[in-house]
Amino acid sequence: MSSIGTGYDLSASQFSPDGRVFQVEYAQKAIENSGTAIGLRGKNGVVFAMEKLVTSKLYEPGANRRLFGIDRHIGMAVGGLLADARQIVETSRKESSNYRAEYGGDVPLRYLTDRVAGYIHAYTLYSAVRPFGCAVILGSQEPTGPSMYMIDPSGVYYGYKGCAIGKAKQAAKTEMEKLEFSNMNIRELVKEAAKM
Amino acid sequence: MSSNLSFDSFSTAIAGSHAGPKKLTQTPVTTGTSVLAVKFNGGVAFGADTLGSYGSLARFRNCERLLKINESTMIGCMGDYADFQHLKDIIEQMAIDDLCKDDNITLSPRSLHSWLTRVLYNKRSKMDPLWTTVVVGGIEKGEGFLGFVDKLGTAYKDPIIATGYGSMIATPLMRNAWRPDLTQAEAVKMVEDSMRVMFYRDARAFHKYHLGIVTADGCQIQGPLEVQPDWSIASLISGYE
């Protein structure tokens, strides 16, 4: 489990003696307690699946939606603090729309991911703010093929064929490793996602 | 620029500080001619030719002047083509934002008509107009909707709308043939016939055009279609070789 970072865990602008930024690690903890979200990238698209945690029968159907559209060709799945995630969604939408206004076309996902990751990272540098308590998985279908990236609260991102965040991420990842992504189309992936 | 100095300083005062290039009352550069639209029982049909005129030069012969916004809304634009492209970028982004929110609330023809009226009126009130006349149409609450907004911000709704020369040449023809229970096929024929007359009579018209149709099943733009003109009476005209 996490060691007690006495004194070095009060703000994101401090390192601990062993070189960790505890606030960022605590942010990652927030995601581990949320419902699972998985992303699978096949040969003709990306499939997202979210675990729907129904905490109350009083909710309207469709409450607590964790999948967002960023642009015509980009979708985002989130895990962790939903309120933090909404800010990231808005920022991503603005970035995408600015790119379209300047360059007249769909923003390439790796460019958008880089910009959004830079934004998330900025919140890990100052004591005046706290890091985002959420991880996001971005997926898109572009002329060059489907793309999928995951950004965690530290601002680090990688491209993935399959990724998972949340409670059951370990179990989901184990299942994913058995799949041969490059050969599967999205219909097959939707079935696999449902099984997971 | 205008030689009347007092007029210049009047509009400068209204336009406010000069951040960016001075944009006072313009002259349109590349222009589109009339847009025709008719409401039928179950939707609306639009026609707009594909010519971008550069004054009297028929310069750009493949300009699409109809724009699909979503499955229930479409616009057609006449006037300065650059101003249309500017509006197109803004409205397309509004449509993308709608798509992303995915909350079953999308831009409707009535809302877009209202928004355009406000934008165009406010710009004209600052003496910095978008030199365009827009026809907005589509399906609003299950019925066809057709609205007009011009560069002054004048706006109205009618089952038959034509802009520019179309309002003088095509509107009387369309009004004679219109009935409230017009079918889609009749409406399309009405647009085709009117586009032919416009080509005969409007000196800035072109023989190729786009046809836009919005019904409860969705919105589609067909084209470029060609006007089939009939010049057979030409031989009756004395002096025509």
Contacts between the chains, C-beta under 8 A, distances in Angstrom:
chain1	res1	chain2	res2	distance
A	68	B	100	7.0
A	69	B	99	6.2
A	69	B	100	3.6
A	69	B	101	7.3
A	69	B	102	5.7
A	70	B	100	6.3
A	71	B	96	6.1
A	71	B	100	6.7
A	72	B	96	5.7
A	72	B	99	6.2
A	93	B	97	7.2
A	93	B	100	6.2
A	97	B	93	5.5
A	97	B	96	7.2
A	97	B	97	7.6
A	100	B	93	6.7
A	100	B	96	7.8
A	101	B	89	6.7
A	101	B	93	7.3
